[in-house]
Amino acid sequence: MSSSSSSSFTQDVFSEDPVFSSGSVRTDTTASGGFQYTGGGGGAKYARKDYWDLDQILQDEQLIDCRLIDTAYGLGWMNTRAAEGVAGNASSSGAEGDANHLPADCKLSFPLWIAEGLYLRRFVEIEEVPAIFNNKMQGLMTLEASVMRLDQKSFYYFEVGMRLAALLGLHTLMERLLRGMFDRTRNIFDVAQTQIVGADQEKRMQVLMDFMTRSEREIFHQGVITAGEYDLFRNGELSRVRQSAVHIAPRKE
């Protein structure tokens, strides 16, 4: 990257509808917490996110470690220590800071939404996923929510993980995330449809929810609603049962 392209570094990254040539599969998260996949390819467009979706905004705060592929001119303020260590990093015009830049291979942490854009435009490399998705964690994803609190790692654990797996083409991570979500969802749905009676019912329900991620809480809510409507139907207080928003395949014995 030359100094003449320094302005394009920012302009290309934040432009509304930039073109990229990534051949990897991409995934976007819908407002309901589900996943929508779009294939990448030559000339494909990187869809602009809907920043009126608060869940999307909070997901995008996840920090991702990146490595610059080329020198980033004028961005020395992002890592002053790395910028100060580059020989000849002073402005040719004598104005301090005019030519501060970051060297190639400099490591920076970006929010997910910025890291995605930079990666797709080949400005940075993402050499490894965050520690919350490492091999050790992948082996623990299928444990029940009360045993493994993924919400403490990230409230949007599965959404962020699927976006990274699709972005980087990490099929093993994607499969394990799907398996973990499926197994945990079964347990959550079972708990949601089990009647909890007593004066502390609301407190117990809240304790259970405190162990869940954002998508798991939505599943739990749907399970509680479904169980309540079924009881009303069985007691003759409801004429018909509507289809649940959550479909769980029957267990295989």
Backbone as numpy.savetxt, mean C-alpha at the origin, in Angstrom:
# Nx Ny Nz CAx CAy CAz Cx Cy Cz
21.70 11.68 -16.10 20.84 12.88 -16.10 21.72 14.12 -16.10
21.53 15.00 -17.05 22.32 16.22 -17.14 21.63 17.32 -16.38
22.40 18.43 -16.18 21.82 19.55 -15.45 20.65 20.15 -16.20
20.65 20.06 -17.55 19.56 20.63 -18.33 18.25 19.89 -18.10
18.36 18.66 -17.60 17.15 17.86 -17.38 16.67 17.92 -15.95
17.30 18.80 -15.15 16.95 18.85 -13.73 15.50 19.26 -13.53
15.03 20.21 -14.35 13.65 20.65 -14.18 12.67 19.55 -14.57
13.06 18.72 -15.57 12.16 17.65 -15.99 12.04 16.57 -14.94
13.04 16.47 -14.06 12.99 15.47 -12.98 11.74 15.67 -12.15
11.47 16.94 -11.78 10.29 17.23 -10.98 9.03 17.27 -11.84
9.15 17.87 -13.03 7.98 18.02 -13.89 7.42 16.67 -14.31
8.31 15.73 -14.72 7.86 14.43 -15.17 7.24 13.62 -14.05
7.84 13.73 -12.86 7.37 12.94 -11.74 5.98 13.33 -11.30
5.69 14.62 -11.30 4.43 15.10 -10.76 3.43 15.50 -11.83
3.73 15.24 -13.11 2.78 15.59 -14.16 1.53 14.75 -14.03
0.43 15.27 -14.58 -0.87 14.65 -14.32 -1.01 13.28 -14.97
-0.51 13.11 -16.18 -0.74 11.85 -16.88 0.50 11.44 -17.67
1.63 11.19 -16.99 2.87 10.87 -17.68 2.81 9.50 -18.33
3.63 9.31 -19.33 3.69 8.03 -20.03 4.88 7.25 -19.51
4.70 5.97 -19.27 5.82 5.14 -18.87 5.80 3.87 -19.69
6.93 3.17 -19.73 7.04 1.98 -20.56 7.27 0.73 -19.73
6.77 0.73 -18.51 6.95 -0.42 -17.64 6.15 -1.60 -18.16
6.74 -2.79 -18.10 6.05 -3.98 -18.53 5.48 -4.76 -17.37
5.58 -4.26 -16.17 5.09 -4.97 -15.00 3.61 -4.73 -14.79
3.01 -5.57 -13.96 1.60 -5.44 -13.64 1.44 -4.41 -12.55
0.42 -3.55 -12.68 0.16 -2.54 -11.67 -1.13 -2.84 -10.96
-1.28 -2.31 -9.78 -2.51 -2.48 -9.01 -2.88 -1.17 -8.36
-4.17 -0.86 -8.35 -4.70 0.31 -7.66 -5.70 -0.17 -6.63
-5.87 0.58 -5.58 -6.81 0.22 -4.52 -8.08 1.03 -4.68
-9.21 0.34 -4.72 -10.48 1.02 -4.89 -10.93 1.62 -3.58
-11.95 2.46 -3.63 -12.44 3.14 -2.42 -12.97 2.17 -1.39
-13.41 0.98 -1.84 -13.96 0.00 -0.91 -12.88 -0.85 -0.28
-11.61 -0.62 -0.65 -10.53 -1.39 -0.06 -10.12 -2.58 -0.91
-10.80 -2.81 -2.08 -10.46 -3.93 -2.93 -9.31 -3.58 -3.84
-8.92 -4.57 -4.69 -7.79 -4.36 -5.58 -8.26 -4.39 -7.03
-7.75 -3.45 -7.82 -8.09 -3.38 -9.22 -6.78 -3.41 -10.00
-6.60 -4.42 -10.85 -5.34 -4.60 -11.55 -5.41 -4.04 -12.96
-4.35 -3.39 -13.37 -4.23 -2.92 -14.74 -2.87 -3.31 -15.25
-2.82 -3.85 -16.44 -1.56 -4.33 -16.97 -0.70 -3.20 -17.47
0.61 -3.31 -17.24 1.54 -2.33 -17.75 1.99 -2.73 -19.14
2.64 -1.84 -19.85 3.11 -2.15 -21.17 3.61 -0.90 -21.85
4.20 -1.08 -23.04 4.71 0.06 -23.76 3.62 1.07 -24.04
3.83 2.30 -23.62 2.87 3.35 -23.88 1.72 3.40 -22.90
1.74 2.53 -21.88 0.64 2.54 -20.90 0.70 3.81 -20.08
-0.43 4.21 -19.52 -0.51 5.43 -18.73 -0.52 5.11 -17.25
0.21 5.90 -16.47 0.21 5.75 -15.02 -0.94 6.56 -14.47
-2.01 5.88 -14.03 -3.25 6.54 -13.64 -3.04 7.46 -12.45
-3.61 8.63 -12.52 -3.53 9.59 -11.42 -4.41 9.11 -10.28
-3.89 9.18 -9.05 -4.64 8.71 -7.89 -5.75 9.69 -7.52
-6.76 9.17 -6.89 -7.87 9.99 -6.42 -7.57 10.43 -5.00
-7.08 11.65 -4.83 -6.65 12.10 -3.51 -7.79 12.65 -2.66
-9.04 12.48 -3.13 -10.16 12.76 -2.25 -10.47 11.53 -1.40
-9.84 10.41 -1.70 -10.01 9.18 -0.92 -9.02 9.21 0.24
-9.52 9.40 1.46 -8.64 9.54 2.62 -7.85 8.27 2.88
-8.46 7.10 2.67 -7.72 5.85 2.85 -6.54 5.78 1.88
-6.75 6.26 0.66 -5.67 6.26 -0.33 -4.53 7.18 0.12
-4.88 8.34 0.66 -3.86 9.28 1.14 -3.04 8.65 2.25
-3.70 7.99 3.19 -2.99 7.39 4.32 -2.13 6.22 3.87
-2.59 5.44 2.90 -1.76 4.36 2.35 -0.47 4.92 1.77
-0.60 6.03 1.06 0.54 6.60 0.34 1.61 7.16 1.26
1.36 7.22 2.56 2.37 7.73 3.49 3.44 6.70 3.82
3.23 5.43 3.46 4.22 4.40 3.74 5.55 4.75 3.08
6.62 4.80 3.87 7.93 5.17 3.33 8.59 3.98 2.65
9.18 4.24 1.49 9.85 3.21 0.70 11.30 3.64 0.46
12.25 2.77 0.75 13.66 3.07 0.52 13.99 2.93 -0.96
14.58 3.97 -1.53 14.91 4.00 -2.96 16.37 4.38 -3.16
16.90 4.04 -4.34 18.26 4.42 -4.72 18.21 5.17 -6.04
18.80 6.36 -6.07 18.81 7.16 -7.29 19.63 6.48 -8.38
19.10 6.47 -9.59 19.83 5.89 -10.72 20.79 6.91 -11.32
20.36 8.16 -11.41 21.19 9.24 -11.96 21.30 10.37 -10.94
22.20 11.30 -11.23 22.34 12.48 -10.38 21.06 13.31 -10.43
20.62 13.76 -9.26 19.42 14.59 -9.16 19.85 16.02 -8.84
19.84 16.88 -9.83 20.31 18.26 -9.67 19.27 19.12 -8.95
19.77 19.95 -8.04 18.91 20.88 -7.33 18.10 20.27 -6.20
18.36 19.01 -5.89 17.59 18.33 -4.84 18.46 17.97 -3.64
19.55 18.70 -3.46 20.44 18.41 -2.34 19.79 18.59 -0.99
18.75 19.40 -0.92 18.06 19.64 0.35 17.38 18.38 0.88
17.19 17.39 0.02 16.52 16.16 0.45 17.45 15.28 1.28
18.75 15.45 1.09 19.74 14.71 1.88 21.00 15.55 1.90
21.07 16.49 2.83 22.17 17.46 2.86 23.51 16.78 3.08
23.55 15.71 3.84 24.82 15.02 4.09 25.38 14.43 2.81
24.52 13.79 2.01 24.97 13.21 0.75 25.38 14.30 -0.23
24.63 15.41 -0.24 24.94 16.51 -1.15 26.27 17.16 -0.81
26.55 17.33 0.48 27.79 17.97 0.90 29.00 17.11 0.60
28.79 15.82 0.44 29.91 14.93 0.20 30.31 14.82 -1.25
29.62 15.52 -2.14 29.91 15.45 -3.56 30.88 16.55 -3.95
31.98 16.18 -4.57 32.97 17.16 -4.99 32.39 18.06 -6.08
32.67 19.36 -5.99 32.19 20.30 -6.99 30.71 20.56 -6.92
30.16 20.45 -5.74 28.72 20.61 -5.58 28.33 22.06 -5.32
29.23 22.98 -5.56 28.94 24.40 -5.39 28.41 24.98 -6.69
27.68 26.04 -6.58 27.10 26.68 -7.76 28.19 27.32 -8.62
28.10 27.13 -9.94 29.07 27.74 -10.84 28.91 29.25 -10.88
27.71 29.75 -10.54 27.47 31.19 -10.55 27.86 31.85 -9.25
28.22 31.01 -8.27 28.62 31.55 -6.98 27.47 31.68 -6.01
26.26 31.49 -6.48 25.09 31.55 -5.59 24.96 30.23 -4.86
25.06 30.31 -3.57 25.05 29.10 -2.76 23.72 28.36 -2.90
23.82 27.07 -3.17 22.65 26.22 -3.23 22.01 26.11 -4.60
22.45 26.93 -5.59 21.84 26.87 -6.91 22.06 25.53 -7.59
23.19 24.90 -7.30 23.52 23.66 -8.00 23.65 22.48 -7.05
23.09 22.58 -5.87 23.12 21.44 -4.96 22.44 20.25 -5.62
23.11 19.12 -5.59 22.53 17.95 -6.23 22.88 16.70 -5.45
22.15 15.65 -5.72 22.38 14.36 -5.08 23.03 13.43 -6.09
24.06 12.69 -5.67 24.77 11.81 -6.60 23.97 10.56 -6.92
24.31 9.93 -8.03 23.73 8.63 -8.36 24.06 7.64 -7.25
23.19 6.69 -7.03 23.31 5.66 -5.99 23.01 6.18 -4.59
22.64 7.45 -4.47 22.25 7.98 -3.16 20.93 7.34 -2.74
20.83 6.97 -1.48 19.63 6.31 -0.97 18.73 7.32 -0.25
17.45 7.27 -0.59 16.46 8.17 0.00 15.19 7.38 0.32
14.43 7.89 1.27 13.13 7.30 1.59 12.03 8.23 1.09
11.15 7.69 0.25 10.05 8.47 -0.30 8.72 7.88 0.13
7.68 8.71 0.27 6.34 8.16 0.45 5.98 7.29 -0.76
5.12 6.34 -0.56 4.80 5.37 -1.60 4.37 6.02 -2.91
3.55 7.07 -2.83 3.05 7.66 -4.07 4.15 8.30 -4.90
5.16 8.85 -4.24 6.29 9.42 -4.97 7.21 8.31 -5.47
7.45 7.31 -4.63 8.32 6.20 -5.02 7.78 5.48 -6.25
6.47 5.31 -6.33 5.85 4.66 -7.50 6.16 5.44 -8.77
5.93 6.75 -8.72 6.16 7.57 -9.91 7.60 7.58 -10.35
8.52 7.72 -9.39 9.95 7.74 -9.72 10.41 6.40 -10.27
9.91 5.32 -9.71 10.30 3.98 -10.15 9.82 3.71 -11.58
8.59 4.07 -11.87 8.04 3.83 -13.20 8.72 4.66 -14.27
9.32 5.78 -13.88 10.02 6.65 -14.82 11.53 6.39 -14.83
11.94 5.35 -14.14 13.34 4.92 -14.12 14.27 5.97 -13.50
13.77 6.74 -12.55 14.62 7.66 -11.81 15.25 6.99 -10.60
14.57 5.98 -10.05 15.08 5.29 -8.87 14.91 3.79 -9.02
15.64 3.06 -8.19 15.45 1.62 -8.04 14.92 1.35 -6.64
14.03 0.40 -6.53 13.56 -0.08 -5.23 14.15 -1.47 -5.05
15.23 -1.54 -4.29 16.01 -2.77 -4.23 15.41 -3.81 -3.29
14.64 -3.36 -2.32 14.00 -4.30 -1.41 12.73 -3.68 -0.83
11.81 -4.55 -0.47 10.55 -4.07 0.11 10.78 -3.71 1.57
9.91 -2.91 2.18 10.05 -2.59 3.60 10.10 -3.86 4.46
10.71 -3.74 5.62 10.90 -4.89 6.50 9.59 -5.55 6.90
8.49 -4.81 6.88 7.21 -5.39 7.27 6.72 -6.42 6.26
7.39 -6.53 5.09 7.03 -7.52 4.09 8.18 -8.49 3.80
9.18 -8.56 4.68 10.32 -9.44 4.43 9.93 -10.91 4.56
10.89 -11.81 4.32 10.60 -13.24 4.31 10.04 -13.74 5.63
10.56 -13.20 6.74 10.07 -13.61 8.05 8.60 -13.25 8.21
8.25 -12.03 7.82 6.86 -11.59 7.95 5.94 -12.37 7.01
6.46 -12.75 5.85 5.63 -13.50 4.90 5.21 -14.84 5.47
6.03 -15.39 6.36 5.67 -16.65 6.99 4.67 -16.51 8.12
4.39 -15.27 8.53 3.48 -15.02 9.65 2.15 -14.41 9.22
2.00 -14.17 7.92 0.81 -13.46 7.44 -0.48 -14.23 7.63
-0.41 -15.55 7.69 -1.62 -16.35 7.77 -2.13 -16.53 9.20
-1.36 -16.08 10.19 -1.78 -16.23 11.58 -2.99 -15.35 11.87
-3.80 -15.76 12.83 -5.00 -15.00 13.18 -4.65 -13.59 13.64
-5.61 -12.69 13.48 -5.39 -11.29 13.83 -5.04 -11.11 15.30
-5.59 -11.97 16.16 -5.31 -11.87 17.59 -3.91 -12.35 17.94
-3.27 -13.08 17.02 -1.92 -13.60 17.24 -0.88 -12.70 16.57
-1.11 -12.36 15.32 -0.20 -11.49 14.56 -0.94 -10.20 14.22
-0.58 -9.13 14.91 -1.25 -7.83 14.71 -0.59 -7.08 13.55
-1.06 -7.34 12.36 -0.51 -6.66 11.20 -0.85 -5.17 11.21
-1.89 -4.79 11.96 -2.25 -3.38 12.02 -1.16 -2.55 12.67
-0.33 -3.19 13.51 0.78 -2.47 14.14 1.93 -2.24 13.16
1.98 -3.05 12.11 2.98 -2.85 11.05 2.52 -1.76 10.09
1.28 -1.87 9.68 0.66 -0.86 8.82 -0.85 -1.08 8.85
-1.59 0.01 9.07 -3.05 -0.10 9.11 -3.59 -0.52 7.75
-2.79 -0.28 6.70 -3.18 -0.67 5.34 -2.21 -1.73 4.83
-1.94 -2.71 5.64 -0.89 -3.70 5.37 -1.09 -4.40 4.03
-2.25 -4.98 3.80 -2.47 -5.75 2.58 -2.55 -4.85 1.35
-3.16 -3.68 1.49 -3.26 -2.77 0.35 -1.87 -2.31 -0.11
-1.03 -1.89 0.84 0.32 -1.44 0.50 1.15 -2.60 -0.04
1.05 -3.76 0.59 1.81 -4.92 0.15 1.47 -5.33 -1.27
0.19 -5.34 -1.61 -0.22 -5.72 -2.96 0.24 -4.69 -3.99
0.20 -3.43 -3.64 0.67 -2.40 -4.57 2.16 -2.57 -4.86
2.95 -2.82 -3.82 4.38 -3.01 -4.01 4.68 -4.28 -4.78
3.98 -5.36 -4.45 4.20 -6.64 -5.13 3.90 -6.52 -6.62
2.81 -5.84 -6.97 2.46 -5.65 -8.37 3.44 -4.72 -9.07
3.85 -3.66 -8.38 4.78 -2.68 -8.96 6.12 -3.32 -9.29
6.62 -4.17 -8.38 7.95 -4.75 -8.53 7.93 -6.15 -9.14
6.75 -6.67 -9.44 6.65 -8.01 -10.02 7.03 -9.11 -9.05
6.72 -8.94 -7.77 7.06 -9.92 -6.74 5.89 -10.89 -6.57
5.86 -11.92 -7.41 4.72 -12.82 -7.44 4.60 -13.65 -6.17
5.73 -14.04 -5.59 5.69 -14.82 -4.36 5.06 -14.01 -3.23
5.47 -12.75 -3.10 4.89 -11.88 -2.08 3.40 -11.70 -2.32
3.01 -11.53 -3.57 1.60 -11.34 -3.88 0.78 -12.57 -3.49
1.31 -13.77 -3.80 0.59 -15.00 -3.46 0.46 -15.16 -1.95
1.52 -14.83 -1.22 1.48 -14.98 0.24 0.55 -13.95 0.88
0.51 -12.77 0.32 -0.43 -11.76 0.82 -1.88 -12.21 0.60
-2.15 -12.75 -0.57 -3.49 -13.22 -0.87 -3.87 -14.38 0.04
-2.93 -15.30 0.26 -3.19 -16.43 1.14 -3.40 -15.95 2.58
-2.58 -15.02 3.03 -2.73 -14.49 4.37 -4.06 -13.79 4.55
-4.44 -12.98 3.56 -5.71 -12.27 3.63 -6.88 -13.25 3.65
-6.79 -14.29 2.83 -7.87 -15.28 2.74 -8.03 -16.02 4.06
-6.92 -16.52 4.62 -6.99 -17.29 5.87 -7.47 -16.43 7.03
-6.94 -15.22 7.14 -7.34 -14.33 8.24 -8.80 -13.90 8.09
-9.24 -13.71 6.84 -10.62 -13.31 6.60 -11.60 -14.38 7.07
-11.26 -15.63 6.84 -12.13 -16.72 7.30 -12.34 -16.64 8.81
-11.24 -16.49 9.54 -11.33 -16.43 11.00 -12.12 -15.20 11.47
-11.85 -14.06 10.82 -12.55 -12.83 11.19 -14.04 -12.95 10.92
-14.39 -13.55 9.78 -15.80 -13.70 9.43 -16.50 -14.65 10.39
-15.79 -15.70 10.82 -16.36 -16.63 11.80 -16.65 -15.91 13.12
-15.70 -15.09 13.57 -15.88 -14.34 14.81 -17.03 -13.35 14.68
-17.10 -12.69 13.53 -18.14 -11.67 13.32 -19.54 -12.27 13.38
-19.69 -13.53 12.97 -21.00 -14.16 12.95 -21.30 -14.95 14.21
-20.39 -14.89 15.19 -20.62 -15.52 16.48 -21.22 -14.49 17.43
-22.37 -14.79 17.95 -23.04 -13.83 18.83 -22.28 -13.66 20.13
-22.04 -12.42 20.49 -21.39 -12.09 21.76 -22.44 -11.41 22.64
-22.81 -12.06 23.72 -23.87 -11.52 24.57 -23.28 -11.02 25.87
-24.02 -10.13 26.53 -23.55 -9.60 27.80 -23.46 -8.09 27.76
-23.29 -7.50 28.93 -23.25 -6.04 29.04 -22.02 -5.45 28.37
-20.95 -6.23 28.27 -19.71 -5.71 27.69 -19.55 -6.09 26.23
-20.67 -6.34 25.54 -20.61 -6.75 24.14 -19.85 -5.73 23.29
-20.21 -4.46 23.43 -19.57 -3.41 22.62 -18.07 -3.34 22.89
-17.69 -3.49 24.16 -16.28 -3.44 24.52 -15.51 -4.59 23.90
-16.10 -5.77 23.93 -15.44 -6.94 23.35 -15.25 -6.77 21.85
-16.29 -6.27 21.20 -16.21 -6.05 19.76 -15.10 -5.06 19.42
-14.97 -4.01 20.22 -13.94 -3.01 19.98 -12.56 -3.60 20.18
-12.39 -4.45 21.18 -11.10 -5.11 21.42 -10.72 -5.96 20.22
-11.68 -6.68 19.67 -11.41 -7.51 18.50 -10.99 -6.64 17.31
-11.68 -5.53 17.12 -11.38 -4.65 15.99 -10.01 -4.00 16.11
-9.56 -3.79 17.33 -8.26 -3.15 17.55 -7.11 -4.00 17.01
-7.36 -5.28 16.76 -6.33 -6.18 16.26 -6.32 -6.25 14.73
-7.20 -5.54 14.08 -7.40 -5.72 12.64 -6.87 -4.55 11.82
-6.54 -4.85 10.57 -6.16 -3.82 9.61 -7.42 -3.15 9.06
-7.24 -2.15 8.21 -8.38 -1.42 7.66 -9.32 -2.35 6.88
-8.78 -3.16 5.98 -9.62 -4.05 5.18 -10.28 -5.12 6.04
-9.58 -5.59 7.07 -10.15 -6.61 7.96 -11.30 -6.05 8.78
-11.21 -4.80 9.17 -12.31 -4.18 9.91 -13.56 -4.08 9.05
-13.37 -3.78 7.78 -14.51 -3.69 6.87 -15.18 -5.06 6.74
-14.36 -6.11 6.63 -14.90 -7.47 6.54 -15.64 -7.83 7.82
-15.08 -7.44 8.96 -15.71 -7.72 10.25 -17.07 -7.03 10.34
-17.12 -5.77 9.93 -18.39 -5.03 9.95 -19.43 -5.72 9.08
-19.03 -6.14 7.89 -19.96 -6.81 6.99 -20.45 -8.13 7.58
-19.55 -8.84 8.27 -19.94 -10.09 8.91 -20.97 -9.89 10.01
-20.77 -8.84 10.81 -21.72 -8.53 11.89 -23.09 -8.17 11.31
-23.08 -7.36 10.24 -24.34 -6.97 9.59 -25.06 -8.20 9.03
-24.31 -9.08 8.38 -24.89 -10.28 7.80 -25.51 -11.17 8.87
-24.77 -11.37 9.97 -25.28 -12.21 11.06 -26.55 -11.62 11.67
-26.58 -10.30 11.84 -27.76 -9.65 12.40 -28.97 -9.79 11.50
-28.77 -9.61 10.20 -29.89 -9.72 9.26 -30.39 -11.16 9.18
-29.49 -12.11 9.30 -29.91 -13.52 9.26 -30.78 -13.85 10.47
-30.41 -13.34 11.65 -31.22 -13.58 12.85 -32.61 -12.96 12.70
-32.67 -11.77 12.12 -33.97 -11.13 11.89 -34.82 -11.95 10.92
-34.19 -12.47 9.90 -34.89 -13.29 8.91 -35.41 -14.58 9.55
-34.58 -15.21 10.36 -34.96 -16.46 11.01 -36.11 -16.25 12.00
-36.16 -15.08 12.62 -37.22 -14.78 13.58 -38.46 -14.18 12.92
-38.45 -14.11 11.59 -39.60 -13.60 10.88 -39.72 -12.09 10.86
-38.67 -11.38 11.27 -38.71 -9.92 11.31 -38.18 -9.30 10.02
-37.71 -10.13 9.12 -37.17 -9.66 7.84 -37.70 -10.58 6.76
-38.29 -9.99 5.72 -38.94 -10.80 4.69 -37.96 -11.47 3.75
-36.82 -10.87 3.54 -35.83 -11.45 2.63 -34.44 -11.06 3.07
-33.46 -11.87 2.70 -32.06 -11.63 3.05 -31.33 -11.16 1.80
-30.66 -10.03 1.89 -29.90 -9.53 0.74 -28.54 -10.21 0.68
-27.95 -10.19 -0.49 -26.64 -10.81 -0.67 -25.58 -10.02 0.09
-24.69 -10.74 0.77 -23.63 -10.09 1.54 -22.62 -9.44 0.61
-22.02 -8.35 1.08 -20.96 -7.68 0.31 -19.68 -8.48 0.33
-19.58 -9.44 1.27 -18.38 -10.28 1.38 -18.76 -11.71 1.08
-18.08 -12.31 0.10 -18.35 -13.70 -0.26 -17.18 -14.56 0.18
-17.48 -15.55 1.01 -16.47 -16.49 1.47 -16.82 -17.87 0.95
-15.90 -18.49 0.21 -16.15 -19.82 -0.31 -16.30 -20.81 0.83
-17.14 -21.85 0.67 -17.33 -22.83 1.74 -16.03 -23.56 2.07
-15.88 -23.91 3.32 -14.68 -24.63 3.75 -14.64 -26.02 3.14
-13.45 -26.47 2.81 -13.26 -27.82 2.32 -12.88 -28.72 3.48
-13.68 -29.73 3.70 -13.42 -30.64 4.81 -12.30 -31.62 4.44
